[in-house]
Amino acid sequence: MSQIVVDGLLVRVDCDVEDGVKSPISLNLCLSGDEELKSSRLECYYYTIMGRKDDVLGIPLRDTSSDWIRDLARLCATMITKKYNKPCYVTISTVGENNFQASTIPLLAAVKEHVATLVN
């Protein structure tokens, strides 16, 4: 497992790259920058797999009322599954009140870069 903190976002990735089976990539995001996740609250849990026609199929396993958090989880999971052809679980948690405001594009870029360093 590897983790980084980028602009208030704690990113943890767990993946067994050498496994020949399509073992899933797990991505845990905590919207606080706090490295202690013991007090965090699970907001969204999203799962994606590759479909039969190179499309990505996904479903929220735990949904949230925040469109921004749901979209971030969906985009991260879809991006990872499409690029690495592996199932992906994404969890997003928050610490304290859910008032995290950020642009999705820089967060996705940071997540993509960190995952690429681990999987490639």
Solvent accessible surface area in square Angstrom, and as a share of the most:
residue,aa,sasa,rsa
1,M,152,0.68
2,S,32,0.20
3,Q,71,0.31
4,I,57,0.29
5,V,67,0.39
6,V,38,0.22
7,D,122,0.63
8,G,27,0.26
9,L,0,0.00
10,L,1,0.00
11,V,0,0.00
12,R,55,0.20
13,V,2,0.01
14,D,64,0.33
15,C,32,0.19
16,D,81,0.42
17,V,66,0.38
18,E,169,0.76
19,D,50,0.26
20,G,82,0.79
21,V,111,0.64
22,K,115,0.49
23,S,24,0.16
24,P,55,0.35
25,I,0,0.00
26,S,33,0.21
27,L,0,0.00
28,N,41,0.21
29,L,2,0.01
30,C,2,0.01
31,L,6,0.03
32,S,44,0.28
33,G,21,0.20
34,D,55,0.28
35,E,99,0.44
36,E,98,0.44
37,L,46,0.23
38,K,185,0.78
39,S,80,0.52
40,S,30,0.19
41,R,120,0.44
42,L,71,0.35
43,E,17,0.08
44,C,0,0.00
45,Y,69,0.26
46,Y,16,0.06
47,Y,54,0.21
48,T,1,0.00
49,I,64,0.32
50,M,50,0.22
51,G,17,0.16
52,R,240,0.88
53,K,179,0.76
54,D,112,0.58
55,D,66,0.34
56,V,32,0.18
57,L,93,0.46
58,G,40,0.38
59,I,99,0.50
60,P,49,0.31
61,L,89,0.44
62,R,124,0.45
63,D,79,0.41
64,T,17,0.10
65,S,113,0.73
66,S,26,0.17
67,D,90,0.47
68,W,69,0.24
69,I,2,0.01
70,R,61,0.22
71,D,55,0.28
72,L,0,0.00
73,A,0,0.00
74,R,96,0.35
75,L,61,0.31
76,C,0,0.00
77,A,0,0.00
78,T,41,0.24
79,M,42,0.19
80,I,2,0.01
81,T,0,0.00
82,K,123,0.52
83,K,106,0.45
84,Y,35,0.13
85,N,71,0.37
86,K,24,0.10
87,P,25,0.15
88,C,0,0.00
89,Y,65,0.25
90,V,0,0.00
91,T,29,0.17
92,I,0,0.00
93,S,15,0.10
94,T,2,0.01
95,V,45,0.26
96,G,50,0.48
97,E,144,0.65
98,N,62,0.32
99,N,108,0.55
100,F,43,0.18
101,Q,161,0.71
102,A,43,0.33
103,S,66,0.42
104,T,28,0.17
105,I,126,0.64
106,P,75,0.47
107,L,5,0.03
108,L,24,0.12
109,A,58,0.45
110,A,17,0.13
111,V,0,0.00
112,K,97,0.41
113,E,123,0.55
114,H,19,0.08
115,V,1,0.01
116,A,24,0.19
117,T,95,0.55
118,L,62,0.31
119,V,14,0.08
120,N,136,0.70
